[in-house]
Amino acid sequence: MKIKLNYLPFVVGILFSLNGAAQVNKSSTAWAEAKNVNKPWARWWWMGSAVDQPNLKSSLIDFQKVGIGGVEITPIYGVKGEENNFIDYLSPKYMEMLGYTVKIADSLGLQVDMVLGTGWPYGGSQVTLPHAATKLVVEKYEVKKNEQFNKEINVDSAKEKVPAQLLAVSAYGSDGSYVDLTSQLKGNILNWKAKKTNYTIYAVFAGKTGQQVKRAAPGGKGYTLDHFSTEALNAYVAPFDKALVGFEGKLRAIFNDSYEVYGTDFTPLFLQEFEKRRGYDLKKYLPQLLSKEDSEIGNRIKSDYRETISDLLLNKFDLPWTKWANSKNYKTKLQAHGSPGNLIDLYASADIPECETFGSMPYDIPGFRREKEDIRDGDADPVMLKFSSSAAHIAGKPLTSSETFTWLRDHFKTALSQCKPEVEDLMLNGINHVFLHGSTYSPTRAEWPGWKFYASVNFNATNSIWEDAPGLFDYIANCQSMLQAGKPDNETLLYYPVYDTWGKNLGGNLFFQFKIHSLKEWLHGTPFYDTTKKLMDNGYGVDFVSDSFIAQATVKDGMLVLPGGSYKSLVIPNCDKMPLATLEKLIALKKAGAHIIFEGLPKSVPGFNNFEAQNTKLTALLSSNSAIINPVSDLFKALADANEQPETLVKTGLKFIRRDLDGEKIYYLVNHTAKTIEGFIPLAVANKEVLILDPLNRNVGNAMVKKEGQITMVKLRIESGKSFILKTENTASEKPWKYYEATAEPIALKGDWKLTFEKGGPTLPAPAKVSTLESWTKISPETEAFSGTALYTLQFDAPKVAADNWQLNLGDVRESAKIWLNGEYIGDAWSVPFTINLGKLKKGKNELKVQVTNLSANRVIDMEKKGKEWKIFYEINMVDKDYNKFDATKWAPMPSGLTTPVTITPLKN
């Protein structure tokens, strides 16, 4: 495998340990960092921060043993009865526990991230009212002509519980006149006479939302922070400046969760910032700003308001936050979704942009279970996921992380097999740094099932899926090792026209959040979304770009160059509004030789200030350059003219992502269709050998290829639910890949299976003998209540059939398995399809052992039916997938063990 030495830690040493590969110093810093980052990490919930050194150490050892590379600490509310063990956030005791955690993690080869606060969003006891989340409050008064207005102006105390700061007072005449009355205030008292006409007085206040930190830990309660103020941020980090002395460089990253700061649309200095950034005094246009009417002027002013909010969040909070963290040798990790701003720029402000998914997605994979009663419908839209990875790609950030597996199923009901396609869709859309959501710290003194965070899925040693979780984690690490190597290889940029959303009336609401769970409000059905889907569905690798990144673009040898890399073309989807500066830059790039492809031309500039004159310039610019920016009728022909060659392998149903490794290509291919995909699959590279790597079992070999002009055809057979990693080469470097084909129909293994229950609870059932495989819950009341691991043993005669290999098919496994043949460990089977190659059989008698682990649900059902209470958590306590009271007594027992016939199939290479 011919890969430069600097990639060996990712590709060889960690992923495949290829025979004959160059040796790497495994104790080196580079090795340790690579080893940690390619593994999945876990958000680590500290309930009540009731942690102690022995349990911290044992928990970290548990993480290290199963293949987790690091933890992200989030302190939250506590456990009832543990009050004496609560530790106040940032107290000397807390910092002692944090320091111990970092020390032990480092000794185990793990790394540590932390949230800059408790729960979410940022806030806490150090946030004073002046720096708390702020909202625009306006009081209106009607004054008739010649009437004297003499009263104290205050916010109605019935509406606002927290005092609001009066900032400005303006009068708007029925004749269209405007009077700024702010200078006439004496305190909050205004004494003014309406001389010329009838007036409406608008009093502008900086009010407070009153929002408190959600899920706060002891010592972390308090107001949510003003996210539009550097002054507020600086005050907020002051306690961390003191508490984190000595931690510089020892913590890897500081995390900021999804933007869930509700009702905040203002900051005390907003009016001044607005005038500086938008070029006019907003106070003159408050009636249009606050009107619910769908009018051009009102919408333009609302657009300016929303853009200013975006600017402040980016420039007054997110960028200074990253600068602060970097000054202490920490990286930053940001979930920008939910923000009231341009997501691309906001994600890119952090060192590691992070997306999230929520709920369960459907897949056509045979045997993939998605029981309606157990799931929340998911919203893992590939287009949404690309906002975070695009930001990383265009900004040159090597990692894109994800909050993963949130509410895939109800508590205790998620199987490892149900996680695999969900995480694959993340990785296919540019995510290469997976975080579990999450793992709850649970001390040994806690009775089973231990301490649990209210949202599923909980990954820790008290959950039965932990037994075979190393299989899932190893798969993720194998994939991420390759998806972190080299650089992204998307060739097409797509402009995101954020002003088309900002410029809408949006029900008259000033504030708009780009939420990941409300895509119908701002993403679905837009020309941008439709073009993205069209490009992806036809095999084009796409990244999104914002106005600010277009401003940074240059051209070299016909390629568009951004801070993060080069692109062959930039597509402008149909859009209504575009800043004049952006259009001017696009035309300049086009004249410099870049391939700028317009699907449509903008109709107007956004915003209000001097927009008529700017529109005149825009029209003239479009007219004078019509020959070079004429909209295309055939997007794909235009891309071909830009020398873009799509990956037509998508026509087979395969999903893909591609990376570049020193000129060679890495492909991650996944089959989520209902059928096996086999034959010669086209790759959009010329004259190459191809290495096949199986991330599930680490098998490797050179593929059979046919070279046809600018295409390399590679022979593949990918079963439904499986994946491969391909790497192109100039010359074959490994032994040939083994293409196994069945030579006969599957043969059912018959006989008496010995079933022995090895570990789990509430008690270990007695051994049993079964001749027909079905759920072990049907054997006895004890087996129905049992959650844990059992061993199936079968003696069988080898079929008298010639075979190079034998494929074992375990059928419907509930839920994961390890396999031994004749005393030799073969491997694990935790994902659909539950198949594994056994190698050759002995003549005569053979012994098959299958160790199966089920879910924890049945034990929870039994516990709750017996009235044992384990839901002892403060605040939200435990809820089900629909956020209703958790009640497992309503559940039916979940099938467990080997539930269908087991077969073996002879294979020939």
N, C-alpha and C positions, 0 to 999 in steps of 0.2 A: 504494500500500500504506500504509494509515493506521495507523502505529505511532508511539508517542511517541518522542521523540528518544533517551531513555535506552536504548531497545531497539535502536536502529539499528545499533550496533556488532555485535550478535549477528545481527540478522536481515537487514539490508539490505547494509551494507558488506561483510560476510564472506560471507554466504550467496548472495545472488542478484544483487547489484549492479544493482538494477532501474533502468531508464532513468527519469530524472526524479525519483528519490528524493532526499531532502535530503542534502546533503554532510556528511560527518563529518570532523573533524580527525584524520587517520589517525596522526598522531604523538602523540596524547594518550595519557596513561597508561591511561585506560579502554579505549581501542581496543587497546592492546598487550596488556592483561590479557585482554580478551575474545578477542582473536585467538589467544592462546596456549591458553586453557583449552578453547575449543571444538574444537581440533585433537586428534587422538590423541597421547598421550605414550608414551614407551618406558622400560621398566626397562633400565638400561644396566649390563651386567655388566662390571666391571673385573677381569680375570683377573690375579691376583698384583699388582694395582694397578701393573702394568708399563706405565704410561702416560707419554707425553711430549708436549710442547707442540705440535709439528707435527701429530702424529696426532690429538691431541684436537681441534685446530682443524679438520682435514679431516673428521673424523667428525661434528662438530657442523654443518659446512656441508652434509654429506650429509643429515643429519636435516632441516635447514631446507629444503633443496631439494625433498625429497619430501613436505613438509607435516606434519612432526612438530612439535608445539608445545613440548615440553619433555622433559627426561630425569630419571630417578630413579636415582641412582648406588647400586649395590650391589657393593662389592668382594668377590671370592671367591678361591678357590684359583687357583694359577697354571699356567703352561705350562712343560713340561719344556724345558730349554735356555735359559730366560729368567731364570734365578735371579739373574743379575747386575743385571737390570733391575727386580727386585721392589722395591716401596716399602712400608715398614712403615706400617701404619694410624696416622693422626694424627701421624706424624713431620713435622718441618719440611718435608721434601720433598713429602710427601703433601699437606700443607696448601697448599703452593705450587701443586701441580697442581690442587687443588680451587679455589683462588682464580682460577687462570687459566681453568679451565672456566667458572666463573660469569661472568667478564669477557667471554669470547668468546661465550658463550651470550647474554648481555645484548645484545651488539653485533649479534647475528643475530636478535633478537626472540624468543629462547627463554628458558625458565625452568628452574630446577634444583631438584629435590628430592633428599634423601639419606636413606639408612637410618642409624639411630643405632647403627652397629656394622658388622660384616661378616657375610656369610652370614645365617644366622637360627638360632634366635631371638636376642633380645638377650642379650649376654654378651661375654666377652672377657678379656683379660689383667688388666684392672683389677678383676675380680670375685674377691674373696677368699672363702674357704670360708664365713665367717659370712653372707655375702650371696649365696651360691650357691643354686640351686633346691633346695628342701627337701621331704622326704617324712616322713610319719608312720611311725615304727618302734615296734613294741610287742614287748617280751619278756614272756613269761608264766612264772610259777613256781607250783608247787603246794606248799602248806604244810598239813600236818595239824594237828589240834587239839593244843595243848600243845607243838608242835614249835618249836624256836628256829631262826629264819632269820638267819644271820649270814654275809653274803658281799658281795663287790663286784658291783655290777650294771652290766654292760656289754653292748653289742650283740655278738652272735656275729660274730667277725671273718671267719668263712668266708662270711657272708651280706653284710656291709657292708665294702667296701674303704676307705671314707672314715670317719673318726671321727664318731660321733654324740653329740649333746648330750643328757644326761639332764635331763628337765624335771619329771617328776612320777612318783610311785609310789603306787599305791592297792591296797588289799586288798578283795576281795569274798567275803563269807562264804557258805557253802552255805545259811545261814538267811536270806539276803537282806540282810545287814548290809553296811555300807560303812565303810572306814577310810582316811582320807587320811594316808599315811605320808611324804609329801614332806618335812615338817619334821624327820623323824627321820633323814634322810640325813646322813651325815658324808662329804662328798665324794660318792663313788659307792657308799659302803658302807652297807648297811642291817643293823641288828641289832635284830630284833623277834621277839616271841613270839606265836604264834597261841593265844590263851587260850580263846575261846568256842566255836569251831567250826573246820571245815576252811575254808581260804581259797585263793583264787587271786590271786596278786599280778600286777598289770599295771604294767610300767615303760614310760613314754612317753618316746620320744626324738625329737629333731629330727634326722633323718638327712639325708644329701645324696644326690641322685640321681646325681651324678657326670657328668651330661650335659654334653657339650662343644658349643660352637657348631658348627652344621653348615655345611659349605662355607666355612669361615673363610678369610680372606685373611691374608697375612703381617702379623704384628703384631696380629691379631685373635683368635687362638686363646685359649681359656680356658673357664671354667665358664659355664653358662647362669645367668642372673640369677634371683633370687627375685622372682617377679611378684606377691607378696602383701605386699610390704613397702615403705613409702615410704622408710624408712632405707636399704634396699638400692638403691632407685632414685636417691636423692640421691647416694649414693656412686658409682653408675654414671655419672651425668652430670657428675661433677666434672671429669674430663679434657676433656669437651666444653665446659664453661664456660670453660676456658682456651684450648682449640684454636680455638674458633669466635669468639673476640673479633674484631670487625671484619666478621663475616658477618651480623650482625643485619639482618634484612629483605632480605638479598641472596639467601639460599636461600628458596624459596617454602614448602616443607613438609618435615617430618620424618616418615618412614614406619616403621610397625611391621607386619611380615608376619604371616601367619596364625599362630595360637597353636599352636605345635608344641613346647611345653615338656612333655616326657613324664615321667610318673611322679611329678610334683610335686603333692602334695595337702596341704601343711602349710607353716607358717612358724613360727619360734621363739616368736612372741607369739600364736599361734593360740588357745591355751586362754583367755587373757585376753580376746581379741577376741570369742571365741565367747560367753563369759559376759556381756559387755557388750551384745552385739547380740541374743542369744537369751534372755537372762534367767535362765539356770541354769548350774550347774557341769557341764561335759561329763564331767569325770573320774568323776562318780558313775555314769555310764551307759556306760562303755567296753565292758562285755560286750555290751550291746545294739547299740552302734554297730558293733562289729567282728563281730558274728554274721552268718553267711551265711543264717540262717533268715529266711524271709519272714514277718515278724510286724508287727503294726500299730505297736507301740512302737518296735521297731528301725527300721522304715521312716521313722517320724516323726523320729527322732533323726538318721538319715542325711539326711533332707531338710533339717534345720537345719544339718547339717555342710556340705552342698552350697551352701545359701544363704549361709552365712558365707564360704565360698571365693569365691562370686560377689561378695559385698559387698567383700571385701578386694581382689580384682582391680580392681574399679571404683573404689573410694574410696582405696585405698592405692597404686594404680599408674596406671591409665589416666587418671583425672582429674588427678592431680598431674603426670603426663607432659605432658598438654595444657597445663596451667597453666605448666609450665616452658618449653615451646616458645613459647607465646604471649608470655611475658615477654621473649623475644628476637625477637619479631615474625616467628615462623614459624607456619605452620599445622601441624596434625597430620593424618595419613592412617593409618587403622587397619583392619586385617583382623581382625575380632573372632571369626570362625568358628573352631571348634576350641576355643574357650574353655570353661572349666567354669562358665559363668554365663549370665545372661539376655542373649541376644545383642542384643536391642533396646537395652537400656540401655548395653551395652558399645560397640556401634557408635556410639551417639549421643554418647559421651564425646569423640569426636574431631571435628575440624572437617570432615573428609571421610571418611565411612564408605566402606569398600572391600570388595567381594565378589570372588569368583573363580569361574571355571569350569575344568573339567578334562576333556579328552577330546572326542569328536566326537558330536554329536547327529544323529538321523535327520530327514530332511525329505522331503516328498512331491513336491518340485519336479522336474518332468521334466528330465532332463539333469544333475541334481545327483549327483555321483559320491561314493560312500562305500564304497570297496572294503574288504571285511572284513579282508584281509590287511594293510592299512595303517593301521587306526584302532584307537584305544582307545574303548570305549563311554563316552559322556559322562554327566554327572550335573547338567546345567544345569537344575535344577528351578525353574520360575518362582516357586513358593512360597518356596523357599530364598532366591532372589535378592531377594525383597521384604523380607527382614529388614533388609538394609542400606539400601535405598531408603526403607523405612518409617521407620527411625530418622532418616534425614536429613529426611524430610518433616515428621514430628511435632515434631522439634527445631528446625526452621527452618534447616537446613544446605542451601545451594543446590546443592552438588555431591555426587554419589555416584559413586565410581570403581570400576573393575574391573580385575583381573588377567586378561588376555584372551588367548585363542588358545593356551593351554597344552596341548600334546600333541593338537592336532587330528588330526594324521597323524604318520607316522614322519618322521624327519629328511629334509629336501630333497624331501618329497612333498606338501607343502601348497600348493594353488593359492589365489589370491586369491578365486576364486569360492566356495571352500569356507569362507572366512572370513565372507562377507557374512551369511548367515542366522544364524550363531552370534552375531555382534555385534548383529544386529537383535533377537534375543531378549533380549539384555542391555538394550538401549535401551527395548524394550517394557515392561520391568519396572522402569523408573525409573533405570537407570544412564545418566549423561550426561557421563562423564569417563573415557574409555577409555584404559587403559595396555596397551601391547603387552608380552608376556612372552616374550622381550624382544629386546634388541639387544646383542650382545657386542662390546665394544671390540676391534678387530682392526687392528694397525698395518700399514703398507704392506710391511714386511719379512716378514710372515707369508705363506707360500705358500697358494695357493687350496686349500681353501675358507675359509682363515683360521681364527681362533680361534672356537670354538663353545661355548656353554653346553650342558650335557648334555640339557636338556629342549627339545623342539621346541615352538613354531616360532621360528626365529631370523630376525629381520628386520635385515639390514644389507646394505651395498653388494656383498658377495661372493655373496649369494644372488640367483639370476636373477630371482626374483619382485620384486626391488627395481625392475626396469625399469618396471613398470606399477603398483607400489604406490601412487604418487600418486593413482590412481583410487580405490582403496579408502580411502585416508586422506582424500581430498577428500569422499567420500561420508559418512564418519563425521563430518567437520567440519560438513558441511551439515546433517546430522541433529541433531548436538549443539548447533548454533547455535540451533535452535528449541527443543530439549529443555532448554536452559538459560535460555530466555526466560520471563518471567512467573513463575508459581508452579505447583506441582503442583495437580491438580484432581480428586483422588480424594475421593469424598463419604462413603465408608463406612469406619469404623474396626472392626477385629476384635481382640478381646481375646486375647492369647496366654497361656494358663494354664501357665506354666512349672512350677508346683508339682506338676502331674500327672506330670511327668517326675522331678522331684527326689524325689517321695514314693514312687517305686517301689523295689523291692528291688534291681533291676538286677544280679542275680547275686550280691548281697552286697557288690558293690564300692562303696567310699565315693565314689570320684572318677568323675565323668562329664563327658566333653567333647562339646559340641554340634558335631560334625564335619560339614563340608559333604559329605564323601565317605561318610558312614555314615547317610544319612537314614532308612533302615529302622529304625534303633535308637531314633529319638526323634521323627520327624516323620511319615513315611508311615503311613497307617492310623489316625491320630488324628482325633477329631472336629474339631479345629482345622483340620487339613489338608483334610479333606473339605468343610468349610464354605467355606474359602478357594477351593477349586476350584469349588465350586458357584456362588459369587458371581462369580468371574472368567469362568467359562464362560457366564454369563448376562448379561455386559456391565456389571458393576459395578466401578468403580475402588476398590481396597481398599488400606488401609494398616493395619499391625499396631500395637498399643499394649500397653504393659506396665503393671503395677500402679503403678510410680512415676510414669509419665506420666498415668495416670488421676488420681492424687493431685493433679496440677497443673491438671487440667481445670477450666474454668469454663463457664458457659452465657450466651450472649448472643443474644437474639431467636430462641430455640429451637435455636441452633447450638452444638455443642460446640467450645470454643475451647482449643487447645493452643498451646505456644510457636511451633509452625511453621505454624499455620493453623486453619481451621474445618472442621467436618464435620457432615453432616446426621444421622448416626446412629452408634451404637456397638452392634455385635452381640457378644453373649456366647455363644460356642459351648458345647455340652455339656461340662462339666468337673466333675471330682470335687472338687477343692480350690480354695478361694479365701480369701485373708486377710479377716478380719472387716472391717478398715479399708477394703478395696477394695469389699466389698459395701455398707458404709455410704455410701461416696462415690457409688457407682452409684445408690443409692436417692435420695440428696440431689440428684444431677444430674437424675434422672428427675423429682423433685418440682419442680425449677427449670425444667422445660420441655424438657429434652433428650430425644431419642428413644433410649432404651436398650432394646434388643431382646434378650430372653433366649430362646435355643433350649432351654436347660435350666437348672436351678438347681443351685448347688454343694451338695454333700452334707456337706462338712466343711471346717473350717479346716485349714491345713497346720501342720506342726511339732508339737513335743511340749509345750512349756511351757504349762501350764494349759489344755490343749486341750479337756478335758471342759467346763469352764466357758464357754470361748469357743464351743464347739459348741452349748451351750444358748442362748447369746445369738444365734448364727447362726440357729438354728431359730426362735427367737422373732421375730427380725427378718424372716425369710422369711414367717412366719405373719401378722404384723401388717401387712405390706405386700403381701400376696398379690394384692390388687386391681390393683396397679400394676406388679408384676413377674411376672405370670403368664406362663409360657413360651408362645411363639407356636406355632401349628400350621402357619402359612403364612408363611415368612420373607419371601417376595417381596411379599406383601400388606402386611406390616409395614413394609417398606422404602418401598412406595408411599405408605403413610400418613405417612411421614417426608418426603414430597415428593421421593423419589429416582426418577429416571427412567433406567433402564438403557440402554446403547447396544446396541440390537438389531441393529446392523450385524454383531455377532459371529455371527449366524445364517447369514451368507453365507460364513463361514469366515475372514473377515479378523481379524487381530489388531490391537489398538490400544492407545495410551496417549494421554491427554488432558491438556493444560495450560491454564491461564487466563492471559490477557494483557490486563489492564485490562478485564475483563468479556467480552472476545472469547475464543474457544476455538481452541486449536491441537490438531490431531489428527495423530498419526503412525500411518499405516495400512500394514500389511505383508500380502502374500499369500504364505503358505507352503503353500497347498493345491496340488493337482495341476492345477487348471484356472484359466483366466482368469475373473475375477469382474467382471461388467459389469451395468450397469443403474443405476437410481436407488437410492442407498444412504442409509438413514436416519441422521440425526444428531440427537441429543437436545438440540437447540436450536431455538428458534422464530424464524421470520421473518428468516432471515439470507441474505445473499449469501455465497458461499464462494470463496476463492482456492485454486487448486491449485498446489502447488510440487513439482517433481520433483527430489529431492535427488541423483539420479544424473547429471542433465545440466543442472540449474538452469533448466529451462523453467518458465514461470509464466503463469498466465492465470485468468480468472474462469470458474467452472464454470456449467453449466446447472443450475438448481435449480427445485424445486417446493416451495412452502411449504404445509404441511398441519398446521394447529393448532400443537401444541407440538413438531412435527418439521419439520426441513428436509431434503428429499430432494435429494441431490446426484448428478448423473450422473457415473459413473466407469467406467473400463475399466482394470483392473489385471491385467496378465499374471502368471502364476505366477512367483514369485521376485522380483517388483518391489514398490515401495513408493511412497507419496505422502505429502506433508504438506499438510494442509488448514488454512486459517485462515478463521474466520468474519469477516464484515464487515457493517456496516449498509448500505453502498452499494458497488456494484462499482467497483473502482479500476484494473483492468487490462483489457487487451484480452481477448476471449473465449478460453477454452481450446480448443485444436484437438483435436477428437475424430476421429481418423483410423480409417477402416475399410477393410479390404481389398476391392478391387473385382474381383479375379481370383485364381486359384490362384498360388502361388509359381512363379517362373520360374527354372530352374536356369541358372547362368552356365557356359557351356561354352567350351572352347578350351584352349590351352596356357598354363599358368602358368609364369612365370619365377621360379625360387626362388634367392635370393642370401643366403648366410649372412654376416651383418654383424658380429656381435661375440659373443664367448663362447669356449668351449674344450672339449677341450684344444687343438684346432686348428680353423681355419675350413675346413669342407668346400668342395669345388669347387661352383660354381653348377650348377643342374640345371633341366631342363624337365620338367614333369609335366602330363599331360592328365587324369589321374584323381587326385583328392585322397585321400591316405591318409597315415598317419604317416610323417614324413620319416626315421624310424629304419630304414625298409625300403629306403632308397636305396643305402646303402653302410655299411661298418664305421665310416667317419668320421662319418657322420650319426647312426649309432646311438649313438655315444659323446658326441655334441655336446650341450652345454647352453648356451643363449644365445638370441640373437635372429636371425631370418631374415625376409627380405622377399619376399612373394608379389606378382607383378605380372601383371595380366591386361588385355588389350584385348578389349572386347566391344561389340556393337552394341546401342543402346537399343531395347527392344521397342516395337513400334508400338501402344502402349496409352496412353490418356489417364490421367494421374495427377497429383494435387496434390503427391504426395510418393512416395518409394520407400523401402521398408523392406529393409535388408540383413540377411539371416540367415546368420551364419557357421557354423551347425551346431555340431558338437562341436569346440570350440577347445581346444587343449592348449598354453598355458593362458590366455594373454591376448593382446589385439591392439590395435593402433592402425590407423586407417583413413584413407585419402586417396582422394578422387574428383577426377579431372582436375586433380591438383596441389594441391587445396585440402584442408586437414586437416579431417576430419569429427568425429573424436572417438575414444574408446577403448571397447573391449568386453572387460571383465574378469570379468563375472559372468553367471550364467544368468538369462534366456536371452541368448545372444550376438547380440543384434539392435541395430540402430541405424538411424535415419532419415537417408537420404542427401540429401534435397531432390530437386530436379529433375535429370533426366539431359539431356545434350546429344543433339541429333539425330545419328544416325550413331554414330561411334566414341566410346567412353568408356574411360578408363583407371582401373582400380581397383588400389590398392596396399594390402596388408594386412601389417603388420609383426607377427609372432607371436613370443612368447617362451615357451619351455617351462620345465620345472622343472630343478633342478640334479641330480636323481637320476641321470640317465644318465651324467653326467660322473663322479660319485662311484663308480658301478658300475665304469666303465672304470679309474679310478684304483686302486681296490682290487684289481681283477683283475690289474693290472700290479704289484701288491705295493708301491705307494707308500703310506707310512704318514703319516697326517695327524692321527691321534688321539693327541695328545701332551700330554694334560692331566693334572694331578694329581688325586688323590682319586677321584671317581666316573668320571672320564674320559668316554667316550661309551657310551651305552646305546641300545637301540632302544625302541620304544613300550611294550614289556612289561618294561623294565628288565633285559633280557638283553644280552649282549655285542653291540655293533653290528657287523653284517657285511653289507655291501651286495653282496657277491659272490653272495648268494642271490637277489637281486632280478632280476626280468625287466625289460627296457627299458620305460620308460614311453612311451606314445604321445605324439607331439609334432607341433606344427604344425596346419594345417587338415586334418582327418581325414575329413570328410564333405562332400558337395556343398554349395556356396554358392548361395543363392537370393536373388532380389529379388522383392518383392511390391508391386504398385501400390496406392496408398492414396488415399482421397478424404476430404476434411474434411466 
